[in-house]
Amino acid sequence: MALKRKDILGLEEITREEIELILQTALSMKEILSRPIKKVPALRGRSIVTLFYEPSTRTRTSFEIAAKIMSADTSSIAPSTSSVVKGESLKDTILTLRAMRPDVFVIRHQASGAPHFVASLIPESVINAGDGMHEHPTQGLLDMMTILEKKGKLEGLTVAIVGDILHSRVARSNMWGLTKMGAKVRFVGPKTLIPPEADRLPVEVYTNIEEGLKDVDVINVLRIQLERMKKGLFPSLREYTHFFGITKKRLKLAKDDVIVLHPGPMNRGVEIMPDVADCEISMVTTQVTNGVAVRMALLYLLLGGTGDALAS
Amino acid sequence: MHLLLKGGRIVDPSQNLDTIGNLLIKNGKIAGIGQVESGDLKPEQVEDVTGKVVVPGLIDMHVHLREPGFEYKEDITTGSYAAAAGGFTAVACMPNTNPVADTRSVIEFILCRADEVGLVKVYPIGALTKEMKGEEMAEIGDMLEGGAVAFSDDAFPLQNSGLMRRVMDYCAMLNTPVITHCEDLSLSDEGLMNEGITSTILGLKGIPSEAEEIMVARNIMLARLTNCKLHIAHVSTRGSVELIRHAKETGINITCETCPQYFSLTEEAVRRYDTNAKINPPLRTADDVAAIKEGLADGTIDVIATDHAPHAIEEKETEFAIAPSGMVGLETAVGLVITELVKPGELSLANAFMKMTAAPAKVLGLDAGTLEIGKPANITVIDPEVEWIVDPSKFHSRSKNTPLKGKKLVGLPVLTIVDGKIIARNQEVIA
């Protein structure tokens, strides 16, 4: 089976079968990461541009390592040091880069929908590496891969996503991906950080942390930004931590074999206590490794590879 | 110049007239309706309009002509062409130009340019405050003498209630209407679309209905306080309709308008981040659309205007967050009114076109919007049955920003007549 789409823009539009294919392929890719020589020729001669309009370390590096392991060439564009600062529009930037004949564009942008706009302009593949408050599909996939590895399944699990749901593209991608795979999703956080009409989404909404964590299999903790406090969305980091911080004590509300995810970077002592972040049930570094595998899988599948071919 | 429109269905809401017959125009004025004959007119002075609807020339009381200052989006020439092609014989243009239409000289410039173009009637709307900054009252009286027909700060609504009260007091003294775009900017807070499930899914900051409704409520209260003629622009929510309905029931001096987009489209049009569907107020929900139709039907909403808001292609071909708000509307309005209101039976033909003729004329105090004998022959002839596909490349407007591309509509203006002269035929302008 091959991926039948040009772009990866979000998990809302991807089917369950496509997610299964991507995760299965990613598990195969992860094996390559464990080899002493981490290089395969799968994408030799292919060219990938990463265009990050927002600062990023882990996602950009993860894509670049994924591409290089498969022998693709990568070009990294930082708009802050490019013609964008001279006022060039996103459209012109993309059309200029496209003229250099890359095969895939990986785009992170502060505006929701920007990768959709780019995808509508060009025939090459576009991967959304995070757009505004909309989606972060590769993060959603790597989170699912991590859960799948640890739990052996996604179907029937309950996942609590805790924190700033309102501004979180991670929460939205997790919501679509996990529910398609048969998991239940809870949004847990203060009312001011829960998006409007969230009760109409395929999730359960909790504003009480104790109720929200009860009997869950997975806790996915989101980063709290100081900027949100300044905008009056909650009174203080201290109060947020008191009411919503993930502590060892609160972990006891969840199932005994609960695991904790965090997309990073973490604010230790704010949304997650250091002893939780560093304990054995914390999947943070596994998530980062799986991120490379997921991105390898996506690049490979988008550029014409098939899961079957890889297995053979 | 004499002209006979022969055999049409003549619908004039100002006279409760709905009859099949002829309409005679002599020397630019309406000379007869009913069994009038061609007499000594030449064949080329007779238009067979059998099967068509003859209504008073359409008046759009809310357009943006962009001149002076933003001629790359539209100018008075291209805006007049778009109006004529869309069946409008008169438009009232908003003051958000550069410089802002906040002085008599800018008002007179617009009138002068419109006169040079010589196509449709153009009625300038002056700004309420200097540069529409919401700080100091503009020279409203001077602009009124110079030809402004109403006053508004348009999309820069006055947030200061004290200043709003004073400008409404002043306009009440001058007996001129105040037109308000109702938006509490602290609540809309740079939102990009309607707030709700769709904005949540798309990750776009939302504008709650209450941002509009709070200001509708405030302005109604201030209209009660000042007895100013308040006209609320582009009503888009159920709550606004209910507030205005209640205000009218209690005798407050208030009128309002909506636009075809608010009874034709929902927030779903934004689903693919289509910047052409980014407008302000934003496209709302199906329930709001239903409420707008109810408000039109029961008379709560007096006027249908377009809020024709041209923007250049390069401004719309961009990230959703930074695209300007607005869509063009002059050339699709008639089709949307017939397709969405008349054909489904939401409004009678007469009621629908009253909201585009007599009603806006009354709000603005214009001697227009009627087919009375002796009045200037400003007339629109509509084919209510013809089906057509919206093709923005054929628009006369300099800008093509519409989310309606490819939509099938029923109903088309086939003749636009100003002062007895045919200026557009089948959406083509005869300059």
Interface residues (C-beta under 8 A of the other chain):
Chain A: E12 S89 L90 K91 H109 Q110 A111 S112 G113 A114 H116 F117 D131 G132 M133 H134 E135 R169 R172 P195 P196 E197 A198 R200 L201
Chain B: E195 G196 I197 S199 T200 I201 L202 G203 L204 K205 G206 P208 R272 Y273 E314 E317 T318 E319 F320 A321 I322
